[in-house]
């Protein structure tokens, strides 16, 4: 393919037109300065095109894969606010943000590695993940389609349950599989679910967890009406599978009812969620029950996982019939026991009669005694008409000229707050606790600590238990982890897994150096050696060298298979729709 003939906006061969007749892209256009430039060659394989989306996690480009001769999407890990684009187009981290960068990098790698070559039917698969330019990239095929929101607009605004059911069941099963893999979507909405040309729904927008939870260190991407209350930091709960249950229930509400549900934030103050009468009559009862339970604002009241949600949504009516049958049987058994007791009551009828007569006589005697007591001790019981007071007590009472007089000599009362122990917490977590909002925080410095892992708070300027005023500044010290680390064994792992293991130990990403070494007797792409060696003790700032086998193997000689053998030759090459 002649790259000069490709349009960077759609990666179609438009003959090199200045204004693409297919997508309208202007060939003189350029990506923003913080992005990779148009026609940049990445990994000696991918030709970068237009940046199609940008979020807190990174940048997504349309690109051309020279090996497969097809258009793909490439997502670059470039966390907003803590990353810099260097003149040579590599990525560097703003000083002091290394921990946050590396934490997000590990999440990015883990999520995308789990999605590589997955057979889940309702997601866009990841073809390969690779490292370059000081960051990490994930490659996905381009699947033609439109968002679920656009699909609804073109189809009358809503769907009947009979239409939605076959579309959502595969989506529900895929979400269950994602949860079992340890992946929380966190961004389910009609804007992040795609309707493909094949008629299938697919999840998009699977990002690192921090992007789906409000915090002070990075802005969150939350979809109003679909994000759960805990994602706004309004509840004492974190992002979980129940958050996805809420979002999926809210999305189904939008699909079936035709309106966006009120935001979870607004519902905490005043819950105005309601279903119009005509939909309540048309929709199956188990569907209404499943949506209502899945959209409970408080997590403890909400359907706890997607498996229970599916059972309520699909089989709820059967379960209700079983409950009704069980209740009917219980009522019949109770009635039978009552009938068995009836004969015994009839036999003891005379004794009941005598007991009633005796009780009546006793009550009459009590009434007579009460009347006598009231007559004799009337004054003591009810008091006299004019109460008597002790004059000396009245004279001794202080006189008050007015209420609310201000004493200018008095000191203002100050409310004090007890300082908690912040040790063992990560700095970014301080913004998630409402009680901590009365303090101001700043980072004093960093130091080694054998007690606390890298990134945790290991010391604070104001001791825990001290009473301080509102908005008192507290300086915290961040742990660099142990001064000495015992190097893990990464020999035999692929390059990405080896880096991930070293990052988890606390080594800096920028200090991990990859060196190619050829060995035709070993598996391609694995780590052959490491320096320092396994079990050696070094500092967290030490440089680590890993020697990766450059031998490609006979099966990779044609160069058509991507990193880790994850290239899918059957990927859809169309580029009609893009989404993040």
KAWO-V354138 format. One record per run of one state. SS is the DSSP state (H for helix, E for strand, C for the rest). FROM is the first residue (numbers start at 1). LEN is the number of residues. Records with the same first field share a line. If there is no record, write none. Layout:
SS->FROM-LEN ; FROM-LEN
This chain:
C->1-2 ; 7-6 ; 14-5 ; 20-6 ; 27-14 ; 43-3 ; 55-3 ; 66-4 ; 78-5 ; 86-5 ; 94-4 ; 117-6 ; 124-2 ; 133-2 ; 142-3 ; 155-6 ; 181-12 ; 197-4 ; 204-5 ; 213-16 ; 233-8 ; 258-6 ; 270-7 ; 283-2 ; 295-4 ; 302-4 ; 348-1 ; 377-1 ; 383-8 ; 397-20 ; 419-7 ; 433-1 ; 448-8 ; 461-6 ; 469-3 ; 480-5 ; 487-7 ; 506-3 ; 518-8 ; 532-5 ; 539-5 ; 550-4 ; 557-6 ; 566-15
H->3-3 ; 98-18 ; 148-7 ; 161-20 ; 209-4 ; 229-4 ; 241-17 ; 264-6 ; 277-6 ; 285-10 ; 299-3 ; 306-42 ; 349-28 ; 378-5 ; 391-6 ; 427-6 ; 434-5 ; 495-11 ; 509-3 ; 554-3 ; 563-3
E->6-1 ; 13-1 ; 19-1 ; 26-1 ; 41-2 ; 46-9 ; 58-8 ; 70-8 ; 83-3 ; 91-3 ; 116-1 ; 123-1 ; 126-7 ; 135-7 ; 145-3 ; 193-4 ; 201-3 ; 417-2 ; 426-1 ; 439-9 ; 456-5 ; 467-2 ; 472-8 ; 485-2 ; 494-1 ; 512-6 ; 526-6 ; 537-2 ; 544-6
